[in-house]
Amino acid sequence: MKRTVIVMLAFLLFSQTVGLSQKKEIDPQKTVMVSEDSTEYRLIIMDLGFDSWLATRPARDFYSNNYYRLKNRFYVSEWNFRYIASSNPDLYDNYIEYDPDTDYGIDINYRLYYYFRYFEERNHVNLLNSTK
């Protein structure tokens, strides 16, 4: 089954933003942005069913930001391994740039973590041996 929706994860969008008044409005359903100083991170999930699925999951503060960061470290590592070694490029269709030493903020970490869970459920795969 060919995937028609692509996940784009872009974490390395840098800007020279000085203040909040200079930022453009972003539709929160489509992207999540976190800004610290002059660095801006974005997570773009282009899967039409994700937002409605996410609405049925626990609130963002159910787990700590550190929990999401740790899980994302393992998920990203496994995802990128499968991307490189996969014979099914339609399933793992991009490499994820995720620096485990960077704190992207709870909003991005929460959505990324739950995207991996959504991906597992939707595609009947298990990225990690044990998912919680």
N, C-alpha and C positions, 0 to 999 in steps of 0.2 A: 504494500500500500504506500503510495507516494504521498509525502507530506506536502500540503499546499500552503501551509503557514510556516514561516521561518521565524526563528528566534534570533533577535539581534541583541547582543549584549555589548554595549560600548562603555567602557570605563575610563577611557583615556581622552576625554574631551576637556581640553584646558581652555580657560578664558581669562581675560584680564578684568574681571568684574570688580568694581570698586565698592559699590553699595547695592543694597537690595532694590533701590528704586531703578537701577539700570537693567535689572533682569526682566526677561520676557515672561509672560504668563505661559505656563505649560499645562496641558490637559493632564490632570493627575491620573486619569484612567489609562493613559498611554505611556507615560514616562514618570520616573521618580528621579528627582535631582537633589543632590546634597552638595552644599558649597561650604568650604572652609577656606578662609583667606581668599586666594585667587584661583584655587583649584575647584573644578566642578566635575562631578561624576554623574553619569546617567545610566539608567538601566531601562532598556527598551524591550518589552515583550510583545511581539506581534502575533500572538496566538489569540484568536477571537474568543475562545472559550475560557481563557485563563481568569479574567476579572470576575466573571460570575462564579467560577469554581472557588476562587480565593475568598469570596464573600461568605462561603460556608465553612471557612477554617477559623481557628482561634484568632483572637485579636493579636495585634502586633506585639503587645507587651506580655503575651502568654509565656514566652521564653525571653531570656536576656539577649542583648546584642552579642555578648561573647558566645553564647550557645549557637546563634545563627552563624557567626563568623567561623567557629570551629567546624560546624557541619558543612558550611559552604567550602571550606578548605578541602575537605574530603570529596565532596561532590564535584567540585571543579577539577580536582586532580583526576578523578575517575572519568569524568566527561572528556577531558582533553586526551587522556590515554585512549579512550574508545574512539575519539575523533581521529587520532593519528593511526591507530591500528585497525580501524573498522573496515569491514568489507561492505558495510551498509551506510554510505555517505548521506543518504536521505534522512536517516534517523539522527545522526550526530553531524549536523551540517555546518558547524562553525567551531572555531577555537575560542575559548573564553579567556580573556585577559583579566585575571583576578590576582591581585597581590595580597597574600594573606597577612602581610605586615601593615597594610593600609586599612584604616577604619573607614569604611564607606558609609557608616551610619546605620541605624536600626531600620530605617525605611527600605534602603536598598538591600541590606542583608536579609530582611524578612521576606521581601518579594522574591529574591533570588532563591532562597531556601525553599519557599513554597512553589516556585516554578519547577525546581527539581522534583519535588513530591508530585506535582501535577503531571510532569513528564512521565514519571514512573507509573502512575496510575493509568494515564491515557494510553501508554504504549506497552503496558504489561511487562515492564522490565524492572530490574532492581539494580540501581546504580551502586548501592552500598549493601554489604551483607545484612546489616540490620538497620532499618530506618525507623525513626521514632517521630 
